[in-house]
Amino acid sequence: MTRRRALLAAAAVTALAGCGFQLRGSAALPYKTLYAGFAEGSSFGAEFKRSIRVAADTRVVDRPEEAEARLEPLAELREKEIVGFSTTGRPREYQVRLRFRFRVIERGGREAIPATELILRRDITISDTQLIAKEQEEAMLYREMQTDMVQQLLRRMAAIRR
């Protein structure tokens, strides 16, 4: 009986190892040095630079002339729009959006990524009795969307062919 269990356990381990499951890992950027022109105090910029430092072989430099490529943020917007009303006419549902426009310019002036806009949307329902909790939920949604957008940006930059 124990031999049968050991064989079943070995078969299960072999099946899991052979299925190809692998953690995504980090995106390897095609540049050794990168200038990220985010505004001072930008939380999006801080998260992007932190992700580069932790996960990539790319070094973020402080001056654009030292970099092989420049990430130029063109716009970074947070929006909130009412999409539904209650029977009393009060806002019931909102859509929060995070927009980021950027382009990537290589040292010779070639546009590696032309002006591109990333947009993320999330819906949130509102109750008059839970306003403070919903404000915290909205802030959390923006943080999660920002993290997701940084990962999308890194994947787009990793796909650049030099």
FITI-455875 format. One record per residue (C-alpha): residue in one letter; residue number from 0; x, y, z. Coordinates in Angstrom, 3 decimals. Example, Ala and Ser with C-alpha at 12.3 -4.5 7.8 and 13.67 -1.06 7.14 Angstrom:
BEGIN
{r A; 0; {12.300; -4.500; 7.800}}
{r S; 1; {13.670; -1.060; 7.140}}
END
This chain:
BEGIN
{r M; 0; {0.000; 0.000; 0.000}}
{r T; 1; {2.821; 2.444; 0.845}}
{r R; 2; {4.572; 1.537; -2.378}}
{r R; 3; {1.434; 2.432; -4.346}}
{r R; 4; {1.189; 5.804; -2.532}}
{r A; 5; {4.844; 6.529; -3.227}}
{r L; 6; {4.317; 5.762; -6.926}}
{r L; 7; {1.236; 8.001; -7.043}}
{r A; 8; {3.135; 10.821; -5.336}}
{r A; 9; {6.046; 10.436; -7.752}}
{r A; 10; {3.629; 10.455; -10.704}}
{r A; 11; {1.969; 13.629; -9.417}}
{r V; 12; {5.308; 15.401; -8.987}}
{r T; 13; {6.394; 14.317; -12.474}}
{r A; 14; {3.125; 15.526; -13.981}}
{r L; 15; {3.461; 18.944; -12.341}}
{r A; 16; {7.074; 19.297; -13.403}}
{r G; 17; {6.253; 18.314; -16.968}}
{r C; 18; {3.251; 20.613; -17.440}}
{r G; 19; {5.459; 23.611; -18.215}}
{r F; 20; {4.261; 25.776; -15.337}}
{r Q; 21; {6.704; 28.548; -14.665}}
{r L; 22; {6.455; 31.902; -12.916}}
{r R; 23; {6.376; 34.813; -15.357}}
{r G; 24; {9.527; 36.451; -14.053}}
{r S; 25; {10.658; 39.916; -15.065}}
{r A; 26; {10.913; 41.419; -18.504}}
{r A; 27; {14.458; 41.901; -19.773}}
{r L; 28; {14.801; 45.298; -21.429}}
{r P; 29; {16.987; 45.644; -24.540}}
{r Y; 30; {18.939; 48.579; -23.048}}
{r K; 31; {21.750; 48.707; -20.501}}
{r T; 32; {20.933; 52.297; -19.511}}
{r L; 33; {17.586; 54.092; -19.560}}
{r Y; 34; {16.478; 57.612; -18.737}}
{r A; 35; {12.929; 57.850; -17.403}}
{r G; 36; {11.704; 61.439; -17.627}}
{r F; 37; {8.998; 61.269; -14.975}}
{r A; 38; {8.074; 64.362; -12.991}}
{r E; 39; {9.598; 64.687; -9.556}}
{r G; 40; {7.259; 63.082; -7.012}}
{r S; 41; {5.402; 60.949; -9.565}}
{r S; 42; {4.263; 57.765; -7.819}}
{r F; 43; {4.023; 56.058; -11.216}}
{r G; 44; {7.615; 57.065; -11.992}}
{r A; 45; {8.841; 55.869; -8.603}}
{r E; 46; {7.201; 52.469; -9.070}}
{r F; 47; {8.575; 52.155; -12.612}}
{r K; 48; {12.138; 52.938; -11.484}}
{r R; 49; {11.825; 50.538; -8.548}}
{r S; 50; {10.652; 47.761; -10.886}}
{r I; 51; {13.613; 48.386; -13.193}}
{r R; 52; {16.104; 48.318; -10.312}}
{r V; 53; {14.709; 45.120; -8.817}}
{r A; 54; {13.971; 43.050; -11.886}}
{r A; 55; {16.013; 44.105; -14.881}}
{r D; 56; {19.643; 44.314; -15.952}}
{r T; 57; {18.950; 47.885; -17.000}}
{r R; 58; {20.256; 50.822; -15.002}}
{r V; 59; {18.182; 54.020; -14.694}}
{r V; 60; {20.381; 57.093; -15.207}}
{r D; 61; {19.759; 60.695; -14.134}}
{r R; 62; {20.783; 62.453; -17.359}}
{r P; 63; {19.298; 61.705; -20.807}}
{r E; 64; {22.661; 61.967; -22.591}}
{r E; 65; {24.008; 59.011; -20.558}}
{r A; 66; {21.193; 56.686; -21.641}}
{r E; 67; {20.844; 54.331; -24.591}}
{r A; 68; {17.127; 55.185; -24.616}}
{r R; 69; {14.740; 57.712; -23.105}}
{r L; 70; {11.270; 56.939; -21.816}}
{r E; 71; {9.295; 60.138; -22.324}}
{r P; 72; {6.042; 60.308; -20.373}}
{r L; 73; {3.630; 62.504; -22.328}}
{r A; 74; {0.602; 62.348; -19.996}}
{r E; 75; {-0.390; 60.619; -16.777}}
{r L; 76; {-4.060; 61.039; -15.849}}
{r R; 77; {-6.481; 59.693; -13.257}}
{r E; 78; {-10.139; 60.015; -14.190}}
{r K; 79; {-13.427; 59.241; -12.473}}
{r E; 80; {-16.759; 59.155; -14.277}}
{r I; 81; {-20.278; 58.422; -13.064}}
{r V; 82; {-21.745; 55.486; -15.014}}
{r G; 83; {-24.879; 54.698; -13.005}}
{r F; 84; {-27.444; 56.415; -10.777}}
{r S; 85; {-29.699; 55.119; -7.989}}
{r T; 86; {-33.477; 55.550; -8.077}}
{r T; 87; {-33.073; 58.741; -6.024}}
{r G; 88; {-30.742; 60.243; -8.638}}
{r R; 89; {-27.540; 59.878; -6.652}}
{r P; 90; {-24.389; 58.406; -8.216}}
{r R; 91; {-24.406; 54.644; -7.708}}
{r E; 92; {-21.532; 53.417; -9.858}}
{r Y; 93; {-18.290; 55.019; -11.011}}
{r Q; 94; {-15.649; 54.047; -13.502}}
{r V; 95; {-12.094; 54.960; -12.520}}
{r R; 96; {-9.509; 55.189; -15.286}}
{r L; 97; {-5.763; 55.470; -15.371}}
{r R; 98; {-4.247; 56.784; -18.614}}
{r F; 99; {-0.573; 56.914; -19.482}}
{r R; 100; {0.844; 58.249; -22.774}}
{r F; 101; {4.513; 57.734; -23.523}}
{r R; 102; {7.127; 57.163; -26.181}}
{r V; 103; {10.600; 55.650; -26.214}}
{r I; 104; {13.420; 57.372; -28.121}}
{r E; 105; {16.780; 55.660; -28.695}}
{r R; 106; {20.111; 57.487; -28.544}}
{r G; 107; {20.290; 58.144; -32.316}}
{r G; 108; {16.843; 59.760; -32.315}}
{r R; 109; {14.961; 56.707; -33.607}}
{r E; 110; {11.517; 56.228; -32.080}}
{r A; 111; {11.565; 52.703; -30.677}}
{r I; 112; {7.947; 53.085; -29.511}}
{r P; 113; {5.932; 55.950; -31.027}}
{r A; 114; {3.447; 57.872; -28.870}}
{r T; 115; {1.297; 55.184; -27.250}}
{r E; 116; {-1.494; 55.373; -24.697}}
{r L; 117; {-2.242; 52.724; -22.094}}
{r I; 118; {-5.678; 52.851; -20.466}}
{r L; 119; {-6.928; 50.807; -17.539}}
{r R; 120; {-10.524; 50.896; -16.288}}
{r R; 121; {-12.195; 49.609; -13.142}}
{r D; 122; {-15.802; 49.907; -11.954}}
{r I; 123; {-16.726; 50.718; -8.377}}
{r T; 124; {-20.179; 50.849; -6.765}}
{r I; 125; {-20.985; 53.496; -4.175}}
{r S; 126; {-23.280; 53.359; -1.154}}
{r D; 127; {-24.244; 56.429; 0.871}}
{r T; 128; {-23.527; 54.545; 4.084}}
{r Q; 129; {-20.001; 53.475; 3.132}}
{r L; 130; {-18.409; 56.618; 1.683}}
{r I; 131; {-15.118; 56.441; 3.600}}
{r A; 132; {-14.630; 52.750; 2.834}}
{r K; 133; {-15.329; 53.400; -0.851}}
{r E; 134; {-12.758; 56.207; -0.939}}
{r Q; 135; {-10.182; 53.779; 0.445}}
{r E; 136; {-11.280; 51.164; -2.081}}
{r E; 137; {-10.861; 53.707; -4.895}}
{r A; 138; {-7.333; 54.565; -3.716}}
{r M; 139; {-6.503; 50.845; -3.576}}
{r L; 140; {-7.870; 50.355; -7.113}}
{r Y; 141; {-5.652; 53.158; -8.408}}
{r R; 142; {-2.583; 51.604; -6.724}}
{r E; 143; {-3.359; 48.186; -8.258}}
{r M; 144; {-3.985; 49.743; -11.673}}
{r Q; 145; {-0.687; 51.614; -11.429}}
{r T; 146; {1.188; 48.388; -10.647}}
{r D; 147; {-0.537; 46.650; -13.560}}
{r M; 148; {0.297; 49.543; -15.892}}
{r V; 149; {3.980; 49.511; -14.898}}
{r Q; 150; {4.097; 45.789; -15.752}}
{r Q; 151; {2.397; 46.440; -19.116}}
{r L; 152; {4.892; 49.215; -19.855}}
{r L; 153; {7.839; 46.963; -18.998}}
{r R; 154; {6.493; 44.188; -21.261}}
{r R; 155; {6.068; 46.654; -24.158}}
{r M; 156; {9.590; 47.920; -23.693}}
{r A; 157; {10.954; 44.368; -23.474}}
{r A; 158; {9.392; 43.644; -26.882}}
{r I; 159; {11.465; 46.362; -28.601}}
{r R; 160; {13.620; 44.983; -31.410}}
{r R; 161; {16.956; 46.719; -31.821}}
END
